């Protein structure tokens, strides 16, 4: 199997899209037409919620597959419903892979080495049970938290290298108070700049034929003034960029995430795609009954906006 970054780039080129659709299922926003399917109703509440989420995800994946090549399920929205929710998470990954999509598990894991190894094998590796080898979730990449230091990330890096998977290190996140810690000055540099430098170093041994590393970085689009410097620090890292759409970032904000070759970044949107029927202009045009048309048009529009700035 080829390097993760090379596979990512091949997918981006084949779909002519660097959009990532975040599969963040807000149960209350899922249309009633999905909730009322006969195979779903009359189940215990946690199972019911999980089956609704899975059915919604399957329909969304079918809608977006012609237009994008990457999805990112955020595991918290599944864990909310206990083991049934985790089942829906696993089934979502399985279906997305069946449709040929790259799946990034947004799990933000990070822990002491022995625990990190278990997390890594669960999400991007494999587990041996007596003489049988199984894969638990089989995502192509995951997000990881560097707060515990290099030894907490080495198991993820080593597992990614062994199985040709990827990781995205939290460098500069999109939430409003990310600067509370990430912008602290440490020896004349902001903490997130130091993490960016380490991310560049961690990725040196995982660079593919296209010149990009399987060790990428999460860089929020909501902090566009930081992006240009981070791109200089991490020239070979692929940026996973949240904050587009519902969080307020626009195509202009992400321009400097990309290298001159037009590569180097994938742009995530979740609510603005999944629940486009709830926002203008699609709310007035389609309403909830036309949610599929709204989602499809929202993806197409986002693709066009990003292509224009490239």
Buried (B, 14 or more C-beta within 10 A) or exposed (E): EEBBBBBBBBBBEEBEBBBBBBBBBEBEBBBEEBBEEEEBEEBEEBBBBBBBBBBBBBBBBEBBBEBBBBBBBBBEBBEBBEEBBBBBBBBBBEBBBEBEBBBBBBBBBBBEBEBBBBBBBBBBBBEEEEEEEEBBBBBBBBBBBBEBEEEBBBBBBBBBBEBBBBBBBBBBBBEEEBBEEBBEEEEEEBBBBBBBBBBBEBBEEBBBEBBBBBBBBBBBBBBBEBBEBBBEBBEBBBBBBBBBBBBEBBBEBBBBBBBEEEBBBBBBBBBBBBBBBBBEEBBEEBEBEBBBBBBBBBBBBBBEBBEEEE
